[in-house]
């Protein structure tokens, strides 16, 4: 499933990725700190939703209560939960 998420309170305007079962791939950030976000996308490509949450959830950017990495963790969980709800009886 391809998923697009609109993050809140960060510079990135969109986060797009592919979710297959529990594996996240093809991550793209639209907007934000281009080099850093490309690096994050490459590093976590092929990780599970839980592993992305473990490493990225709660990371902050300056005085913000979130970051693009934190928003990615939120986005993959949201996508996974929505996909699971569709499959559940």
C-alpha positions, -999 to 999 in steps of 0.1 A, spaced: 0 0 0 13 35 -9 6 60 18 9 98 20 10 116 53 8 153 60 31 160 90 24 186 116 47 213 131 77 204 109 92 218 77 84 188 55 50 191 38 44 154 30 58 120 38 52 93 12 61 56 15 52 21 7 39 -3 34 39 -41 26 27 -61 56 49 -45 83 78 -33 61 83 3 51 101 12 19 104 40 -8 102 68 18 102 103 4 99 136 23 85 166 4 101 197 18 122 199 49 160 195 52 166 177 20 200 160 27 191 149 63 157 136 52 172 117 23 196 101 47 169 91 71 149 76 43 178 55 31 188 44 66 153 31 76 143 17 42 132 -19 47 126 -15 84 95 -26 103 70 -2 117 81 -12 152 118 -6 145 111 28 130 91 37 161 118 24 184 145 45 168 127 77 156 96 83 178 102 111 202 131 127 184 127 165 186 138 193 163 149 224 182 121 238 204 95 218 185 77 190 203 83 168 172 106 164 142 104 150 107 118 117 120 92 116 148 65 124 122 77 95 101 73 72 131 38 85 136 30 82 99 41 45 96 21 35 126 -10 53 113 -7 36 79 -1 2 96 -31 6 118 -53 17 89 -42 -13 68 -47 -37 97 -83 -23 103 -91 -30 66 -79 -66 69 -95 -73 103 -129 -91 102 
